[in-house]
């Protein structure tokens, strides 16, 4: 292995702004991936729900008239 500047010295430190930009870009990538997954799941569940037969709502129960004395 030849000795060069890159393997003898530590790499330069990133500035605070560069670290913030890196963190922000990674967060945006993660959120975009989660958004895509959530949309796929929603579409899948919507398709399953629409494939089910339509259930009629239960008939309303009527109360018997109460007698007042």
Secondary structure, DSSP 8 states (H G I E B T S, - for coil): ----HHHHS------HHHHHHHHHHHHHHHHHHHHHHHHHHHHHHHHHHHHS-----------------
